[in-house]
């Protein structure tokens, strides 16, 4: 039987999207007493995507000068990682956080999907968004303890060290893990789905459910990315500047009242921001070279359990320590070379760049799986890629 490689690649991509649903996969695999299998779905889908891409395009892969420079630099960095870290699991985690997203961007920028295939991916994102939104509501209906016991069979407040699911609260609201695993991932699943749907006229109405999912995640860094994106879209139209002046005249009193209420209840607290800055200055005891990094594998998930160095809450700091300023510049040039040349795409990239100051994106499967989707090419004439 002849296997259609394009369809196999498409199926691998669907598997990668599904890999974002940690609790859902846990429940499914736990039915067969193998819940640990949930952790292999993402690396499996990544391996399949790379393998199928190389098999299909071995003689057609296109390299630009920036690709050669950047991946050559990353290869040297990877050799340094292997030399410094004698632990397969730590090497894998460091590889995932620093290299994986760039490999997928390179692959996806050379892959063409039909409109039907792309709409099916958006439809899957919408269905998953709907299910996660329902399960956030279920968290409020049952309460945090009964919700976690229903899905995982036990309740651990905060972060479950074995299952790696997390539930917490923000003011009087739950930060529900929904079907994904933690609130930050829920927030960015909604945010990225919103951005992807915003680029498709067919999903302009459905994207608002993704936005609601993001809002009810109560993840402030996701809010920041969204506000910057929408602000840039708004101000890119000159007529909106005139409207803004009128709006401000009438909304200023209301804004002051709302701002006072939010600040009174610590919604606008910047304590965590100053705490992070203090951590970045005083609590990261890692020697690295500002230009070249040389600290890969010494921060991030590969040192899980080592306090603030394991989280950083700053994607750019992770990259600087890992690959240095030279690597960061090459990374930015590489991503820009693969970007679509339209305002929404550029606004999205800039928004994520700013948000990266307050979160380490690549420590979450959601970002690793969904962000590269922006770089897929949609073929509007052919039925198959």
N, C-alpha and C positions, 0 to 999 in steps of 0.2 A: 504493500500500500504506500503510495507516494504522500509524503508529508509536506504541506505547504509551509515553508519556513517563515513567510510573512505572518501567517496566522499564528504560528508558534510564538513569534516575537510578541504579537498582540496579546496572546494569552498570558505570556510572562509579565507583560505590563499590567494586565488586570490583576494578576497575582500580587504584584507589588503594591497596587492600590489597596487591596484587601489586607495586606500585611500591616497596615496602619491601625487595624481594629484589634488591638491587643486583648481586650477582655472578651470580645466576641470569639476570637480564635481560641482563647483559653477555655471558654465554655464548650465549644465544639470538640476540642481535643480531650477535654476532661471527661467527656462521655465515654471515651475509650481508655481512660486512665493514663493518658500521655500528654498532659497539659504542657509539658516542657517543649513540645514540638512547635508551640506558637513562636518560639524564639528563632526558629530556623527559616520561617517563611520569607522574611525580608532578605537575608543573605542568599537563600535559594533563588528567589526571583532575580536578584542582582546578578548572580552567576549565570542564570539562564539568559538574561538580557545581553550580557557581555558575550557569552558564548555564541548565541544565535546571530548577533550582530557581526561578529568576526567571521563566522561561517558563511554568512550571506554576502558580506562586503569585503572579503579578504583582499580583493584586487581593486576595490573601488573606494577605499577609505581615503578621505581628503585631509591633508595636513596643511595648515597655514604656518607661517614662521612663528607666530605667537604660540601655536600648539606645540611645536617642537621645543621651543625655549621653555615653556611652562612645564610640560610633562617630563622633559629632560631634567629640569630642576627638581620636580617632585620625585623622580626616580632616585636621584642622589639623596634626597631627604629620606626616602624609604630605606635605602641602604644604611643610613645613619640610624634609623629606627631599629632595624634588625640587629645592628651592631651593639646598640645601647640597651635593648630590651630583650632578655632571653625568656620570653613568656608568650606563647602563641595567642592566648586570649587578650593580653594587653596590646600585642601587635595588631590584632584584628580590630580592637576598639579604636586605636589610634588611626588606623587606616580608614575606618568607617567615618570618623569625625573630620579628618583632614582631606582625604583624597576622593572618597566615593562620589560625592555630589558633583565634582568636576568631571569625573569619568562619565557619569550619566549625562551631563550637559553636552559633552563632546559627542556621545553616541546619539542622543535625541536630536541634536542639531543637524544630523545627517540622515535622519529617518523621516519618511513621509507616510502619513496616515490619510486614509480617505475620510471624507466628511462623516460618513456613516459610522466609521470606527471611532472617530473623535467624539461624536454625539453620544455614542454608547458609553464612553468613558465619563463624560459629563453626567449622563443619566445615572451611572453607578455612584458617582460622587453625590448626586442629589439624593438618591435612595439612602446612602449611608448617613448623609446629613440629617435626613428626616428621622431615621432610626435613633441616631444619637440625641437628637432634640427630644424625642419621646422618652428616652431613658434618663435624660436630665430631669424631665418632669416626674419620672418614676422615683428619682432620688428624693424629691420634695414630698412625694406622696408617702413613701415608706420611711423616710429618714435615712441617715447615712449608714447606720449599723445594719438595719434590715436589708438595705439595698445591696451592700457588699456581701452580706451572708447569702442573699438570694443568688448572686452571680458567681461568687468565688467560694462560698461555703464557710467563710470566716470574716472577721472584722478586725482590722488593724488601723487605728487612727493614724493619719499621716501617711507615711510611706511604708508599704509592705516590703520588707527586705528580701523575701523569697519570690513572691509573684511580681514585684516591682510595679504595683498599682498604687495610686495615691489619691486620697480624698482629704479635703481640708475645707476651710470656710473663709469667706471674705465678708467682714461685717456680719450681717445676719443671713447671708446667702451661702449655699453650698458651692464649693468648687468641685463639681462632680466629675468623675473620670469617664462617665457615660459608657460607651462601648469601646473606648480607645485605651484608656489606662491612666491618664492624668489630665488635669485641667489645662495645662499649657498646650498639650498636644491637641486637646479638643478645640481650644481657641484657634490654633494655627491651622487645624483641619478646616474649620469654618472660614477662616480668613483667606486661605489659599483657594479653597473652592469658590469663594465669592469673587476673587480676582480672575480665576479661570472662566467663570460664567459671565463675568462682566465683559469679556472679550467675544462673547457669542450672543448674537441678537436673539436666538431662540430661547436662551436661558436668562434674559434680562429680568423677567418676572420672578423666576425661581431662585435667583441669586439671593433674594432677601431672606430666605430661610437660612442660608449659610451665614448671613450677617447676624441673624438672631442667635444662631449657635455660638458664634464668636462672642457676642455680647454676654450671653449667659454662662460663658466660661470664666468671666471675671479675671481675665489675664490682661494686665495693663500694658504690657509691651505689645500685644496684639492690637489693642486699642490705638496705641501710638502709630503703628505702621498703617493702620486703616485711616486715621485722621490725616496723616501726611499725604497719603495717596489721594484721598478725596479732596484735600485742600489744594494739591497741585493740579488736579483735574479742574477744580472750580476756578482757580486763578489763572489758568491757561486761556480762559475766555475773557477778553477785555470787558465785555458787557457785564460780566459778573462783578467786576470791581466797583462799578457804579451801583449795582444792587447791594453790594456789601455795605457801602456807606449808609444807604437807606435803612438796611436791616439793623445796623449797629445803633442808629439813632433811637429806634423803637425797642430794641432788645437789650440794651445796656442795663437798665434797671433790673429786668428779669434775670439777666446773666449774673449780676452781683448777688441777687437773692439766692439763686441756685448755687453759686460758688461758695457763699457763706454756709449754706446747708451742708454741702459736700465736705468742706474743710472742717466743719464742726464735728462731723462723723468720720473724719480721717480718710475719706475717699481720695482726697488730694494730697495725702501725706507723702512727702519726699524723703522721709527718714530712710526708707530702704535704699534710695539712690545714694545718699551720703554714706550709708553703711557699706554699700558695694564699693564705692570709691575708696573708702578706708581699707577694705579688704584687698583691693587691687594694689594699693600702695604698701601695705604692711604684712599681709598674710599669705603672699605667694612666695615661698622660699625656694625658687627654682632659678638656677643659673642658666642664662641664655644669651645669645648674641643678637643684638637689636637688628642687624642687617640680615643675618642668615638663619636666625632661630636656634637650631641645634637642641631645642628643648622638647622635641616631639616625643610623646609617650610619657612625659613627666607631669603633664597636666591633663585634665579632662577625665573621661570615663575610664581610661586605662589606669588611673590611680584612684579608682572608686574606693571610698572609705577614708580618703585623706583630707577631709574637711573642704575648705573653700577651693582648694586647688583642683578638686574633682568636678566642680561645677563652673567656676569662673564668672558665669552670668555675663559673658562678653565674648561674642564670636570673634571679634577682631583681635582681642588679646590672645585667644587660643591660637589664631593663625600666626600672630607675631612671634609668640613663644615657639611655635612649631616650625614655621618656615621663614620667619623674619620679614622685615619690611620689603625686601626684594621679592620674596615670594608673594606677599600681599599685593604688590603692584602688578606682578605678572598675573595673579589670579583675577584682579579687576579688569585688566586689559583682555584677558582670555574670555571672561564672561561677556564683556561688551562686544567682543568680536563675534559672538554667537547670538547676540540679542537681535530681536526684531526692531526695525527702525520706525516705531510709532510712539506717540506720546504716552499712551497707557502703559506700555511696556517699560519705558524709561522711568516713568513715575513709580511703577511697582518696584523696580530695581533700587531706586533711590530710597524709597520708603523702607525696604528691607535693610539697606545699608545703615540707616539711622537706627532702626530697631535692633540691629545686631550689637549695638553698644550695651544693651541691657539683657540680652539672652544669648545663650550658645545654641544656635539653631540646630546644628548637626548632632546634638545629643538626643534628638527626637527622631523617631522613625518617620513621623508625618512629614517633616521638612525634607528629609532625605528622599522620600518616595514621591512627593507631590511637586516640589519646587522645580525639578528638571522638566516636568511636563510643559512648562511655559516655552520650552525650546523646541518642542516637536513641530515639524512642518506639516501643515494640512494641505493635502492635494485636492483642489477643488474640481479637478477634471477626471481623474482616474478613480476607479472603484476600489482598487487594491494597491497597496504600497509595494 
